[in-house]
Amino acid sequence: MSEAGGGRGFGYSVPQRAPWSLVAATAALCLVSATSVWTAGASPMSREEKQKLGNQVLEMFDHAYGNYMEHAYPADELMPLTCRGRVRGQEPSRGDVDDALGKFSLTLIDSLDTLVVLNKTKEFEDAVRKVLRDVNLDNDVVVSVFETNIRVLGGLLGGHSLAIMLKEKGEYMQWYNDELLQMAKQLGYKLLPAFNTTSGLPYPRINLKFGIRKPEARTGTETDTCTACAGTLILEFAALSRFTGATIFEEYARKALDFLWEKRQRSSNLVGVTINIHTGDWVRKDSGVGAGIDSYYEYLLKAYVLLGDDSFLERFNTHYDAIMRYISQPPLLLDVHIHKPMLNARTWMDALLAFFPGLQVLKGDIRPAIETHEMLYQVIKKHNFLPEAFTTDFRVHWAQHPLRPEFAESTYFLYKATGDPYYLEVGKTLIENLNKYARVPCGFAAMKDVRTGSHEDRMDSFFLAEMFKYLYLLFADKEDIIFDIEDYIFTTEAHLLPLWLSTTNQRISKKNTTSEYTELDDSNFDWTCPNTQILFPNDPLYAQSIREPLKNVVDKSCPRGIIRVREESFRSGAKPPLRARDFMATNPEHLEILKKMGVSLIHLKDGRVQLVQHAIQAASSIDAEDGLRFMQEMIELSSQQQKEQQLPPRAVQIVSHPFFGRVVLTAGPAQFGLDLSKHKETRGFVASSKPYNGCSELTNPEAVMGKIALIQRGQCMFAEKARNIQNAGAIGGIVIDDNEGSSSDTAPLFQMAGDGKDTDDITIPMLFLFSKEGSIILDAIREYEEVEVLLSDKAKDRDPEMENEEQPSSENDSQNQSAEQIASSSQEVDLVDQESPEESSLNSHPESLSPADTDNAASISPSEQNSNPTENHETTSLDGECTDLDNQLKEQSETEEDSNPNVSWGKKVQPIDSILADWNEDIEAFEMMEKDEL
């Protein structure tokens, strides 16, 4: 979820207690002076090229939005690989991710104001009519209060804001009579029961129909919520109060913010990630600027901008001082413990912190914004996208990328602040990568693994709400937009709220309670608009000089000092800290040292011993750091020992017409046969073997000769299948799961083991596909006969000539991470398949960007002692190297019945010939863009 925005420019603030009417003028002054500055390090981009890139953004939006409306509406989101809508309860549960879905046509509502920003006013008018006609907010479904607020309530308010603007212009929306606002008010009242707690912090979830706690509500028993979940309400709720005159919404949101401020850690002025909504106790005491906290900071600053309340700015500045003192380690932003802020709580960063440079621009602190943004850009250039999480030495930690817009957002604000054309080139790279790696015939697909280029069947609503908005604004001139964007502020979901709300329906008491909690040194705060001559010295190469030292930071090993590890000199006679390679689980002295470092042992029922580190339980901060180092060494030790035994995921890429490499399927590897990471990829047409299970000599060897054979799982060992198709002349094999409906989206991938015998005789590559992925190939064969695929360690670049000529040609070399780098990523291995000894599972611990345990943990078997730990909850399992194959928590949930009988929620499943026909127009458009040197 995008956790930053700010449409008024950068770093604007006003003299203390100045009339709020001065804010817009002051802010505009800042923006005008800032955009006149650009560094000479990058050549200016011509207006023609900017216009061309802007038109590409418009075409990309049409591709995403049009496919949603055609294949998914009125469902909440589009599933771009299978060309159908995602309906809550009809698809396997994805855990907390599905809490954003409420059967209220989420993508349509989230896209309303994007249509106006992109000058699609007629489409906007049609979309508003659809929302009023079809959307029902009284569904019996449990949704996230946070997601519903920023996406649905924010989307309705943003749509209303621009609807009344268009109505005033006199051409469009003349029939509009505040209908979206009335829907927003209805939704606001449905969310209010969530605030029925002693603290005023809302429950994390609510039932749209039944509210909280009732038996039929199926929610209301939660005790914890994230800081951002409770602290990212003030903009939408205050705007709803100002629009309608109903003050209750702003009052509730202010109370939640006041409580969070009161509960901050007083010595560090930091807040934790997760808090108990009843007691106010911090559940997770780590603090950063990424997932779980991010938009809390954003909304403090923006609440000051929108509402003119000085206390919000004072609170933000107090937090910001603490962030820059403890969390900021340029160019990194690393989580720390709120009680021991000099001690890092993580050795990795999550993708959501990419919003922070944009927020720093809004404050006017440009230098660290440039540094962090450049570091993130170097990560993107290495992996094509920003991984969900990456380590301090820039290795992939969580490999997914759900098409998040935060980096594009920060790029836009840095360009507005500096006028540096370098950031236009950054935006151009983002456009190229989206079209090259994420674009599929039915939209844009999230990346399941940035290392292999495999896709996930999801296109979140925030992709349309934010990504295209920021990219279009990046390249647009003022005359390209039909209204003045400077009259609005962006919410965290990039919805637009008008600044004139600051002087409308002001009935809320603005008592400044901030000073009651802390003594503020006003000398640390800026009460005037930053002077661009201070932000940008006379040196025209200022911004470039900041970026230059970071150009190679990702390609080099972690620089000394990037991770704050205190170097201690041990006095004569003092023992050095315990090293992982020396640890013995049966040594009492070692156990005592572990206890001192905050590391405890837990004996598991299966005979393993789990190591868990709680830094706050260490005897001292020095011991805590030693414990952190010990856990990291244990992870690295296990990774080195298991590296040769584990294999990363592979890719099956459909390269024939009309796919042309745009569909990439995640495949499980085999422990035998040709190693695709060490040899050239295998390319060929596919053919089904007979018998289909491949467990005996093939009866159709002429059909599979020189082709890649398709085989069904089951009834014999994988190695036996491989030998049978190899003897028939096949150049490769794809085993398709016989468990109908299985998918890599909901099940952990696994690697195919041998039969316990010598498998050196198997020389062809073998890959495994779950049923859902396999059916995509089988359906293509039925409808298009000849289907050509590429078996490789990672997806290859598409060949534009192949698309133009509509005939096979060699694939371009992949620009993804090298095979060696992929092989060095980590994965966990468990033997979980009980039906046959032929299969071993590749499984990683579920991780998400919602609140999760950050304590270090590892497990070891008593018989293995120091050589084979098996689990770590922070970075990797110690049983082997972590490939991050499947980091989303997969859960099965009961089907939730639709309460809106007026709208058809059935899946829109189309035969592949119909889908192919629908793709023709897209292919033609894509060929035109390729000719235009996309």
N, C-alpha and C positions, 0 to 999 in steps of 0.2 A: 504494500500500500504506500502510495506516495506520502511522504511525511514532511513536505515543505512546499512552499510557494511564496508568493508575495508580489502582486501585480503592480505595486505602486512605484517600483524602481528599487533603489538600494539605500540602505543606511539612513533613512529619513527619520528625524525626530524633531521635536519643537522645543522652544524655550520652556522651562519648567512653569507649569500652570498658565501657559499661554492660551488664548482663546482657540478652541478647536478649529475654528474657521481658517486659521493660519496653516493648518497641517497640509492641506492639499497643495497650497501655493509653495510651501517649503519643500514638500516632497518633489513636486514637479521641478523645482529649481535644482535640486540635487541631481535628478535624472538628466536634465538638459545638459548640465555641466559635465556629468560623467560620460555621457555618450559622445562627447566631443573629443574624448581622449582615446587614442589607440597607439599601440606600440609599433615601431617601425620594423619589428622582427618578422612580421608576416605581411605579404603583399595584399592590398585591398581586394576584395571580391567584387567583381562588376555587378551592376544592378541586373544585367541579363542573367548571369549565373545564379544570383540569389533568387530571381523570379523563377528560373527553371527548377531549382531545388524546392521552392515553395510549391510549385505545381506537382512535383513528385510526391510531396507530402499529401497534397489533396487527393491524388490518385491512390495512394496507399490507404488513406482513410476510407475512400469509397470502396476499396477492395475489402477492408475489414468490416465496415458498417453494412455494406450491401450484402455480404454473405451472412452476417448475423440476421438481418431482416428477412432474407430469403430462406435460410436453412434452420434458423433457431427461434426467431420470434414466435410466440411471446415468452419463450423460456428465458431464464435469467442470463445465461451465457452461451456462447457458441463453442462447440467442440470441433475444431477446424480440421482434424484428421479424418473424422468420420462424418463430417458435414451434417451435424444434427445439434439440437439444443440440449443443454445440460439442465435437467429438471431434478430438483431435490427429491430424493427418495426413489427415483427411477434409475439412478446410476449408483454404483458402489460408493459408499461414504468415503470421503477424503479427510475425515476428522474435522478439526477446527476450521479448515479452509472453507468448508461448506456452510459455515455459519453466516457468510455474507449473502447466501441465496435465500430469498424469501418468497419466491413465486410472484414477484412484482416487476417482472421485465427489467431486471437490474441494468443490463447494458444499455437499453434505450434511455432510461432515466439518467444514467451516468453520462450519456453522450449529448444531452440536450444543448447545453451552452457551448459545447465544442462545435456543433453545427453552425451556430451564429458566428463564433470566432473565425471559422473557416469560410464565412460568407455564404453559407448554404441556408438562406432564410426560408426558402420555400420548403425544403426538407424539414427545417425546424418546425414550421407551422404544421406540417403533416404529422411530425413526431408528437407534438403536443396533443393533437387531436387523438392520436392512438393511445397516449397515456391516459387521457381523460375517459376514453371509451373502454379500454381493456384492463387497466391496472386495478387490482383489488388489494387493499392494505389490511384486510381483515382475515388473513389466512391463518390457519392453525399450524404454525410452524415456528420453531425456536430460532431466533436470529441473534447475531452479535449486536449489542447496543452501539458499540464503536463503529462497526462497518456500516450499519444501517444509518447512523447519523451522518457520517462523512460522505457516503455514496448516494443514499436515497434522499434523506432530508436535504443534504447539500445540493444534490442534483435538482430537486424540485425548486429550491430557493434560487439556485443559479438560473434555472429555466425561467422562473418568474421574473427575476431581475432583468433579463434580456427581453422577455416578452413585453414588459411595460415600456422598455426603452424603444423597441420596434414600434409599438403602438403609438408612442409619442411622435415618432418620425412620420407616421401617417400612411405608410404603404402596406405594411404587413400587420397581422394580429389585431385588426380592428374589431374583431368579434370577442377578443379576450376580455374576461371580467374576473381576474384574480383566481381562476379555477385551480391553478397549480399551487397557489398560496393556501387555498383551503385544504388541498390534499396534504400539504406540508404541516398545516396546523393539526389535521387529524392524526398524522403520523407522530407529531410531537407529543400529543396527549397519550398516544399508545406507548411511548417510551417513558413517560413520567413515572409509572409505577416502579421502574427499575431503581429510582432514587430513594425508595422507602427503606433506608438503612439509618442507623444511629449516627453514622459519620457523614452522611450526605453523599458518599461515593456510590455510584450506581452499580447494581449487579452487572456482570459481564454479558448476560444473555436475558432475553425476554421473549415470551410467546406473544406474537402479534394479536392473537385473538383472545387469549385468556390471561395475559399479563404474567404475574409472578406468584409462585407458591401454590396456587390452586393445584389439586391433583392432576387436572387435565392440562396444566401449563407445562409440566415436565421440566421445570427449571425453578430456580429460586433457592437452591440448596448450596450454591457456590459460596465460598468464603473469600476468594482472592480475585484480584483483577490487576491488570498491568497499569502502570502510571499513565501511559499514553491513552489507554482505554478510558480512564476517568478524567484525564486532563485535556482531551481533544473534543470538547463540546461547546466551548464558549462562543465561537464564531457563529456556528449554525443556530444555536439556541438563542443567542442575543439577537441575531438577525431576525429570527422568527418573532421574538418579542417586539422588536422595533417595527417590523412590517405590520404586525397584527394589533399591537397595543396590549397584548397579554403578557404581563411582566413575569409570570411564573417560570417561564422557560429560562430566561436569563438569570433569575434568582437561583434556580437549582444548579445551573452550570457554574455560577460564581461560588456557590457554597462548596462544590466539589474542588474547585481550584484553591479556595482558601484552606481547605483541610489538607490538601497535598503540600501546600506551602508551610503550614504549621508543622507537618510531620517530617520535613526535610531534616537531614542530619546537621545539627547546628554547627559543629566544628568544621565540617568540610563544605557545607551548603550544597550537598549533593542529595539526590533522591535515588531510591532503589528502583528495581525493575518491576517488582510485584509487591502489592500491599494487601493486607487483610481489610476488607471493606467494613467490618464490624468493629474491630479493635484499633485499627490504624497501625498495627505492627508491620514492619517490613518483613516480607516472606523471603524475597531475594534481595540481598544487600549489595549486589554488584550494580555499578552505575556506568553508563556510557551515553552516547548520543544516537545509538542505533535502535534496533528493535526493542519495543516495550517502553521506551521513554521518548523517543525522537520528537513526535508532534506535540508533546507537552511543552517543550521549550519553544517550539514554533508558535504555538497558540498564545503563549504569554506575550511575546513581542507583537504579534499581529492583533491581539486583543487591545493593546495600547494604541495601535494604529487605527483600528476600526472604532473603538469606543472612547478613546481619549482619556483613559483612566491611568494616572501616573503610577499607581501601585503596580500595575502589570509590568511597566518598563523597569521599575526598581527591582522587582523580583527577577525578571529576565537578566538584568545586568549582574545581579548577585550570583545567579546560577552560572552565567557566562564566564564570570571571573573564575569560578571554581573549575569549570570545564577546561579553560585555557591553562589553569595552574596544574591540574592533575591528569586530565584525560588526554589533552592534546600533547602529542609527542611528534611534532612535524616530521614527515607528512602524515603520520599515523594518528588514529584516534582509538585508544585502547581502553577497554573497561577497567575500572578499579573498584576496590571495596569502599563503601561510603564511610566506614569507621577507620579504615587504614588506607587513605587515598593514595599513598605512595606505593602501594602494592597492587600490581596488575592482577586482575581477575581472569583474564583471558590471554591467549596468545594468537587470537584470530579476530577478524572484523567481519561484520555482516553488511550486506549490500544496502540496507536501508540508510546507513550513515551517509550515503552519497547525496542526501538532501542538504547536509550541513554546510557545504560551501555556499549554497544558495542562501541559507539563513545568515551566514556570516556576511554575505554581500548586503543583505537587507539591513544588518547592523552597521555596516560600513567598515568591517575589519577585512580588508581585501587580501593582504599578504598570505595569511594562513589558508584563506579560501583558494587562492591560486595553487598553493602547495598541495593541499589535499586533493583538489580536483585533478591536478596533473598526475599524481600518484595513481588515482583511480583510472585515468585515461590510459596509463601505461599497462595496467592490468587488463583493460578492455582490448588494447592492441595485441596482447598476448593470447587472449582467449576468445576474442570476437565479442564477447559479452561479459558483464560483470557477474562472476559466480555469486550465489547466495551468501557464501562466506569464503574467506580466504585468509591464510595465515600471515604472520608478520614477515615471512620471507616469500610471500606472494604465491604460495602453492594453493591449489584448490582444496577447500575444506568441505563445503557443500557445493555440489556441482550444478545444481539446477539454476535456471534463469527464467522466471515467469514474465519476461518482457517488462521489467520494472522501469518507470520513467524518471526516477530521482536524479540520475546522472544528467539526463537531458534537461531537466529543470535547472540544475545548478549551472549547466553550460549556458542556458538562456540568460540567467541573471548575471553571470560573469561577463557575457558579451554586452548586456545593457549597461553594466558598470564601467567597463573598460573601453568598449568600442573596438577591441582588438580582433581583427579578422581571423586570428588563430582559432577562435572559438566557433567561427563559421565552418572552418575546416573540420573541427571536431564534430559538429552537427552533421556535416556531409558524410563523415565516416559512420555515424550512427545510422543514417538512412541506408547507406550501402550494405551494412551488416544485416539490417533488418530484412532487406530485400533478398540478400544473398543466402542467408542461413535460416531465417525464421519464416519467410513467406512460403505458404503452401496454397494449393488451388482454392481452398475454402476459407482463406483468411491468413492469419499469422499464428503460428504455433509456438508455445513456450518451449524453451530448451530443457530437455530432461537431463542432459549432461553436456556442458560446454566443451568438454574435452573430446567427445566423440561426435558431437553435432546431432545427436539423436533428439527427437521431438517428444513433447508431451501433448496429449489431446486436451488442451485448455487455452483459452484466450480470455483473460480476465477483463472485467469491465473497465478497470482503471487504465488499461492500455488505450482505449478510445477516449476516456475522460481526460487523460493527461498527456500521453506521449505525443499525439498528433498536435495537440494544442501548443505545447512548448516548442516543438520542432517548427511548426508553421510560424509562430511569433518570432522565432530566431531569425528567419529569413525574410520576414515581412517588413515592408516600410509602413509608415503611419497611414499612408493613403490606401494601403491594401486592406485595412480593417475598417469595417463600416461604422465603428463607434470608437470612442476614446478609451483605450484599455487602461489609461492612467486614472480613470474615475472609479476603478474597481480594485479590490484586493482578492488574491487567490486564497482559497481554503487549502487544506492539506490534500484534497482530491482535485485541486485546480478548478473548483467551482468559483464563480464570480459573484462577489457581494459588493454593492455600491457603497462608496465612502460616505454618501450623504446620510446613511443610517446613523452616523455619529451624532447627529443633531435631531433625530426623530424619536419621539416617544421616550424621552429620558426620564424615566420614573424610578430608576434604581438608585439607591443611595450609594455614593462613591466614597465611602469612608476609607481612608488610606490606613489599612491595618498592617502594612508591610513593616513600618518602623517600629511597631509594637514587638516584633520578633527579632529584629536585628538592628545593630547600629550601622548605618550606611555612610560610607565615605563618598560624598558627592563628587569628589575630585576624580573618582574612577569612572564616572558616567559622562556620556556625551549628551548634552541637552540641545545641541544645535546640529544643523546639517553638516556632515563631514565635508571638509574642503578638499576638492580634488587635487589641489596642488600638494596637499599633505599625503593623500592616498597615493598619488602618482607623482613622484618627484620629476624634476625637469627632464630627467633622462628618459627619452622615448622608448628605450629598451627595458624599462623597469619590469614589466610583467614577464618578459622573456628571460630576464636575468634571474627571476625567481624560479621559473620552470626549468631552466637549463640544467642545474645540478640533479634534477630528478628524471632526466631523460632515460637513463639506463638503470634506474633503481630497481626495476622489476627483474631485469635480466641478470643482475648481480646477486650474489648471496647476501643474506641479511647484513646490512652494515653494522659495524660495531656501534653500540649505543642506541640502536633503534628500539630494542626492547630494554626497558629500564630494569637492569639487573645490577644490583649493587656489588661492586668489587670489594671483597673483604680480605684484608691481609691477616692471616692467622699468626698469632704470637707464637713464639718458640714453645714447642711442647704441645700446642693445641692440635686436636685431631681435625683433619679435613672433613667436609661433609660426606655422608654416605652416598656412594655412587650405585646406580642401578645394577651395574654389572657385578658388584660385590654382594648384593643383597641375598640373604638366606632367610627364608620364612621361618626356619626353626631356630634361628639365632636370637636368644633373648636380648642381647645388647642391640642388635639391629632393630628389634621391635620397640625397644625403648627410644631409640633415635627417631623412629617413625612417629611415635607418639609426640615427641617434642616438636616435630615438623608439622604436626596437625594431620598426620596420615594414620588412619585406623584400618584394622583388618576385620573383615566380615566373612565368616565361614558359611558358604552356600550349601544347599542340600545336595547338590550334585558333586560335592567333594572339592570344588574350587574355593579359592580364597580371594575375596574381592578387596582391593585397596581403594580407599576413598580419602581424598584430601579436602579438609575444610580449613582454609587458611586462617580463619578467625579463631580457630582452636589451637593455633601454634603458640609456642612459648614466647616468641618474639617475632617481629617483622623479618628479622634475618633468618630465623628458623622457617618461617613461612615461605620465604623465597627459596631456601634450600629444598623445602618440600615440593615446591612447584618445579624446580629444576629436576628433582628426583623423578617426579611423575613424567615429565617430558622425556627424560632419558629412558625411562621404562618403555614408553611408547616407541621411541626410535629404535631401541634394542630389539623389541619384538618385530618391528617393521623390517629391520634388516634380516632377521632370521627367517621371516616368512615370505620375503619378497619373491623368491623363486617358485614358491608353491602356489601363489595366487595370480589370477589373471584378471585384467580389467574388462569391462564390457566391450562388445564389438558393435559394428553397425552394418545393417542391411539397407542399402540405398537403391531405390527403384530408379533406373536411369533411362528407361525406354519411354517412347511417346505414350501418353502426354505428360508423364511425370517429370522427366528430365532432371532427376536428382533432387527434386524438391520434397520428396517423402523419404524420411530417414527413420528406420525402425531400430529400436534398441534390442540387441541380441546378446544372449549368454554365450560365453566361449566354451571351448573344450580343452581338456588337459592333454589331448593327444592330437595328432594330425599337424597340418601346416600352421605355424605360428604367424598370424597376420601382422603382428607388430614387428617381425623381423624380415618378412618377405613382402614382395609386391602384392597388392590386393588381387583378388580373383574376380573376374567379370565374366558373366555368361547368361544365357537364357535359362529359364527354370522349366522343369518338367517333373510331373508326379511319377513316383516309382510304383511299380506293381510287383508284388503286393505293396500296399501303401505303408505298411508298418516296416518294410525293409528288413524283415527278420529272416528271410530266406533268399535264395538266388533269384534275381530279378527276371521276370518273364518278358519285360519290355526293354532289353538293353539298348536297342536301337533308338528308343525315345530319349534315354538319358545320356547317351554317348556324347561327350563333349559339352555337356550341360551341367547345371547345378540341380541336383536331385532334391525333391521335396519328399520328406518322410514323416510319418506320424509317430509320435512318442508311444512307448509302451511295448510290452510282450517280449522284449529282449534287450540286451545291453546296447548302449550307444555305440560302443566299439564294433559290435557285430553288424549293426546297421551301416556304419561307415565302410567296413570291409566289403559288404555286399554291393553297395553302390559304386565303390571304387573299382571292383572287379568288372562292373558293367560299363566302365569307361567314364563315369561322372567326374567332373573336375572340382566338385565341391558338394556339400550337403547342408540342407536346412531342415532341422527337426522341428516340427510344429506340435505344440502341446495338444493332447487329446482331451484335456479338461475344458469343455466348452465355456467360453466367457472369460477365461483367465486372461490377465493383462499385466504388463510390466508396470502399469499405473497403480495396480492394487496388490501386486505380489512381488516379493523380492526376487531378483534374478538369481540364477545359479549357474555354476559351471558344470559341464558334463564330464564326469570322471571316466576313467578307463575300466577295463574288466578285470583288473588285477594281474593281467598278463603283459607281456611285452607288446607295446603298441607302436613300435618303430616302423612297422610295415604300413601303417596308415599315413599317407603323404598328402592327402587332400584336406582342405580346411572344412571344419564342421562348426555350425552355429545353431543356437536354439532360439526359437520364437514362441512366445505365448500365443494362445488361441486368437486373441484380438488382433495382434500384429500379423499373425500368419494368415488370417482371413482376408486381410487387405491384399495380400499377394494372390490368394486363391480367387478372390472376386475379380481381380484384374485379369487373371488368366481366362476366367469364364467369359468375360465381356470383351477382352481384347486379344485373346489367344496367345500371342508372343509377348512375353514380359522379360525384360533384361534387368538383372540386378548386379550390384557391386558389393562384394563381401570385403570388409576392411576393418582396420582397427579404429578408424574414425571416418566421418563423412568427408567426401571430397567435394571440391568446388564444382558447381555446375559449369558446363561448357556452353557459352552463348551460341557458338556455331552449331552445336548439336541441336539446340532448340530451333534455330532458324532453318536448318536443313531438314529437321525432323527425321534424322537418321543417326545411328550410333557413331560416336567418336570418342577418342580417349579423353578421360577426365583430367582436369587440371590438377596440379599438385595441391594438396590441402595446405591451408595456411594455419591449421590448428596446431595445437601443442604436439611436439614430437612424440614418437612412440616411446622413446626412453622416458620422457616425462610422464606419459600416461602409465607406463609400467611401474613408475616409482610412486604413484598415488596409492592410497591404501584401501584395504577392504577387509571384511571379516568373513570367516568361513565357518559354517556350522553344517553338520550333516543332519538335514531335517527331513528329507524325503524318506518315508518308511516303506514305500511300495517296492523299491528296488535299490540295491546297493550301487547302481550305476550313476546315481545323481548326487551331487553335493551342492549345497546352497550357498550362493553369494549373498550375504545379507549384511546390512549396516543398520546401526541403531537409528530409529526414527528421530529426526531433528526437524525443528521448524523455527521460524523467526518470531513465533509467539513465545511467551515466557516459558523457560525450560531451565532445568537444573544446570548450573555451571560449575558445580564442584567437580574436581578431577576425580576420576575413579578408574581402577584397573582391577582385573581379576587374574589370579594365577592358580594353577593346580598345585596341590602340595607335592605331588610327585615331580612337577616340573621346576619347583622352587624359583630360582631367579631367571630362568631362561625362557619361560613361555607364559607371560601374563595374557589375560584374555579379554579384558574389557576396559574401556575408558569412556566416560560419559561426556568429556569435554571435546576432545579432538578426534580420537580414533579408538577402535577396539584394539586391545593388545594381543588378540589372537591372530592377527595378521594385518595386512595393510588395508586401510579404509578407502574404498573406491567411491564412496558416497553414491552408490547406485540408486538408492531409493530412500531419500531422507524425509519424505512426507509420511506422517502417521496414517496407516491405512486401517480403517475401521468399518465394520458392517453396521448399518443402522436400520431401524424399522422404517418401512415406507410411510411417508407422511402424505396423507390424502389432501388433494387440492380442494380448497373451500370456495373456489370461484367457478361456478358452473357455466359461466358465460364465455369462458376462454378455453380453447382446446390446448391441453398441456401434453398431448401425446408426442412421442418422438417422431421427428420428420425423417424417416429413413428412406433413402432413394437408392434405386439400383445404380450400379456403377456407370451404365451407359448414359443415364440421365445426368449423373454427376459430371461425366466427361464432356457432355454437351454444354453443361453450364461453364466448364472451364475454358472453352474455346475463346470466348471473349477475353478472359483473363490472360490467356497465352499470347493473344495478339497484342494486348496492351503491354505485356511484359517484353515482347520482342521489340516493340517500338522504343521502350525505355532503354533496352540494351543498345539499340542503335544510337540512342542519344547519349551513350557513354554514361550509363547510370552510375 
